[in-house]
Amino acid sequence: MAGIYIHIPLCRRKCNYCDFYSCTDISLKEEILGAIGRELERRRDFLPGRQIDTIYIGGGTPSLLAPDEIGALISRVLRATL
């Protein structure tokens, strides 16, 4: 079993205490999601034969993604790990 962490680096504002990479330019959302999808494809063979039991979506503020964007992201993870 294995888990995957997907970092969504989008925030409405940058908090002073946060050490995670993030940006406040929400217009980059599609570009970031595309990059995550490409990274999933590149790492397709990283965990051969391992079942993914956890997908953690963090960030930033992943709630800035619409429900259909989160669904599409999870679908891409599942396709890349089957």
C-alpha positions in Angstrom: 0.0 0.0 0.0 1.1 3.5 -0.7 -0.1 7.1 -0.4 0.1 10.1 -2.7 0.4 13.7 -1.6 -0.6 16.3 -4.2 0.3 19.9 -3.4 -2.1 22.6 -4.6 0.0 25.8 -4.2 -2.9 28.2 -4.5 -3.9 30.7 -1.8 -6.0 33.8 -1.8 -3.3 35.4 0.3 0.1 34.3 1.7 0.1 33.7 5.4 3.2 35.0 7.3 3.6 31.7 9.2 3.4 29.4 6.2 6.6 27.7 4.9 5.0 25.8 2.1 5.3 27.0 -1.5 2.2 28.8 -2.6 1.2 31.6 -4.9 -1.8 34.0 -4.9 -2.3 34.1 -8.7 -5.4 32.1 -9.0 -5.3 32.5 -12.8 -2.6 29.9 -12.8 -5.0 27.2 -11.6 -5.4 25.5 -15.0 -1.6 25.6 -15.7 -0.9 24.1 -12.2 -3.4 21.3 -12.7 -2.0 20.5 -16.1 1.5 20.3 -14.6 0.3 18.0 -11.9 -1.3 15.8 -14.5 2.0 15.7 -16.5 3.9 14.8 -13.3 1.6 11.9 -12.6 2.1 10.6 -16.1 5.9 10.9 -15.7 5.9 9.0 -12.4 3.6 6.3 -13.7 6.2 3.6 -13.0 7.3 5.0 -9.7 5.2 2.5 -7.7 4.7 -0.5 -9.9 2.3 -3.0 -8.4 1.6 -0.9 -5.4 -2.0 -0.2 -4.5 -2.7 3.5 -3.6 -4.7 3.6 -0.5 -4.6 7.3 0.3 -4.7 10.4 -1.8 -4.0 13.5 0.2 -4.6 16.8 -1.4 -3.0 19.7 0.5 -1.4 23.0 -0.1 -2.0 26.0 -0.2 -5.7 26.0 -0.2 -7.0 23.0 -2.2 -10.6 24.2 -1.5 -10.0 26.8 -4.2 -10.5 23.9 -6.7 -14.0 23.3 -7.9 -15.5 19.8 -7.1 -15.2 18.8 -10.7 -11.5 19.8 -10.7 -10.9 17.7 -7.6 -12.8 14.8 -9.2 -10.7 15.1 -12.4 -7.5 15.2 -10.4 -8.5 12.0 -8.5 -9.4 10.3 -11.8 -5.9 11.2 -13.2 -4.2 9.7 -10.1 -6.2 6.5 -10.5 -5.4 6.2 -14.2 -1.7 6.8 -13.5 -1.5 4.2 -10.8 -3.5 1.4 -12.3 
